Amino acid sequence: MRHFQLKGASTPDAAVAIIEACCDILEPGEMALCDANGAWPYADAVRIAAGVRNLPVIIEQPCRTLEECIDFRKRCWNPVKLDENIETMQDLLRAWKAGAMDYCTIKISRVGGLSKARRMRDVCVDLGIGAVPDDIWGSEFVSSALAHFAWSTPPKFRLNATDLTDYVEVQTGDGHVCARDGVLGFNRAPGLGITPKMDVLGEPVHVIE
């Protein structure tokens, strides 16, 4: 599914206006995704949800706490995606049991690495929750790991994935396959398929042989 991500405004009226403007230019089959980054007070989030209930928009992380997001989901007709609240398997299961989310962002570094991220992703698939393979930040190495993680996620349950190198100016490795036409690629070479650029990284801090 193609979608356009926008950031939530600071006031309910402004947020609704921005979402409406975005939805007006969407093509058939596309959706908007409004990411509040947990910045909306609960009352504002409820007002915004009421204002966009008939629009093709996913609301991401509306409030700061999981408790607020659980209550918000009960008053929101739109799909909800949680991000910052999901750090552990326990968070995921609690949010699912409470019916708080339709999509779950799984950031590799935040949840403790690829093994834990994979387990959480597999649970999302088993529970019928859309997964968003992601990470906090990184260059070629992190983006390559993210790409492999994303492509191993069943397409039916993969909302999207981000090429983090779009936000990093310094290249630390060769071999990363950048996103093209909105699709994140991956290197088929062994491992991550990335060759470190030692002239950029400098001398190793520690060598294990």
N, C-alpha and C positions, 0 to 999 in steps of 0.2 A: 504494500500500500504506500503510495506517495503521500508525503505530508510536508507541511511547512511549519517550522517551529518559530514561535515568537515568545518574547518575554512579557510577563504580566506587568501591567502598569500599576502605579502606586494608589490610584483611586478606583473605585468600582465603575464609575461612569466611563473613565478613560479606558479601563480594561475591556469593558463591553464594546466600546467604540472601535478599539483596535482589532478585537476578534471579529467583529462584524465586517470591518473593512477587508480583513484577510479572507474571510469566507466568501465575500462577494466576488473574488477573483479566482477562486478555486475551480479547477476543471473537474469533470465527472470522475468519481472514484477517488478523489483526493480529500484529505482532511487537514485541518489546522491542529496544531498542538501548542497550547499556551502553558509555558513553564513559569510558575510563580516563585520557584526556589524557596518555598516555605515562608514567603514574605507577607502573605495576606492575613490580616486578623480574621478570626473565624466569621464574624458578622459580615465583613466585606466579601469573603469567599462565598458565603451563601447568597448574597445579593448578586454577585457576578454569575454564579451558577444559574440563578433564576433568569438573568438577562440573556443567557446564551443557550438555554435549554433546547431550543429547536435548531441549533446550528451544528454543522459537522466539525466539532472541536473536541479534542482530548484535553482534560485539565491535568496538569502535572504538578505534583507536590504543592497543593494549595496552601497548606498551613504548616507551621513549624513542627508540631508534635504529632505523633501517631494517633493519640487520643482525639485530637481535633480532626484529623483526616478521616478517622473512622466515623465520627459524627457527621462530617461534611458529606461523605459518600451517601449517607442515608437521605440527604436533601438535594442530591445532584442527579440529574437525568443523563448527563454526559459520561462517557468513559473516563475513568480516573487512572492516572499513572503515578506510582510512588517512586521516589528516588532517595533522597537523603535519609528517610526513615528506615531504609532496608540495609542493615549492616550484617545481620546474622540470619541463620536458618530460623531461629526462634522469631525474629522480626517478621520474616516472610510468612511463616505459618500463622502468626497472630493476626497479621493484616488480612490473610486469606480467610481465616475463620470468621473474622469480623465483617467480611465482605467489603473491605476498604479499597480494593484496587482491581482493575481489569488488566493493567500492565505493570510490570515490575522491572525497574532498572537494576542491573547487577554489575557493579563496578569492581573489576578484578582486584585492584589494590585495596579497596575499602573493605571487601569481604574476606580478605586474607589469602589471595592468590588464586591461580587457575583451578586447583583441585576443589576448593570450596565453592568457587564460582560455578563450576560445572555441576556440582551436586545441587546447588540452588536452582540452576537453570533446568536441570532434569526434573526437579520437583515442580517447578512452574509448569512445565509441559504436562506432567502427570495430572496436575490440578486444573489444567485448561486456562492458565494465565499467560498472557502474552509476555515474552521476555525481551529485554533490551540489553544486549551485551554492550558493555561500556567500560570506561576507566576514568580515573580522575584527571590524568594528564600524561603526556609522554611523547617521545619522538618515534623513530622507526622501530625500535625494539618493542615498545609497548603497543604501538599500532599494529604490528605484525601479529603479536599474541592475540590482540583483540580481534583481528580479522579471522584467524583460525577459530577462535571461540565463537564468533558470529556465524561463520559458515557451517559449523558443526551443530548449530541450532536449527531445528526443523523450520522451514520457511513459513509454515502456517502459524507458528508461534513467535516468529522474529519480527518485531515491529520495525526496528532500524538498527544501524550501527554507525559510528562516527569515525572518520579518518582524523585522528588527533594531530597528524603532521600538518594539517591545514593551519594549526595555531602555533606552530613552532618554526622559528626561522633557522636555527642551527641544525644541520644534518649530522647525525652521529653514526650512521651506518648506511651501507649500500644494499640494494635488493628489495626495498619495500615497494609494493605495488600500490600506488595511490588510487584513490577513488576516481572513477570515470562515469560520467552520466548518472551520478547519484548512487553508484554501486561500488562498494568497497571490495577490492581484489586481495589476493594473497599470493605469496611466493610458494611454488611447489618444491623448492629445494629442501634438503633435510633440515630438521629443527625449525627455527623461525625463518630461515632463509636469508638472514641478515649478516653481512660482513662488517664488523666494527671498523670505524674510521679512527685508527689509533692516533693519527695526527690531530684529531679533534678531541678525542677522549683523554689523551696524555698517557703517562706511565701508569700501569696497574697499581692499585693500592695494595693488593695482595694476590699472590699467585699460588694456586693449589695444584700440585702435580702428583 
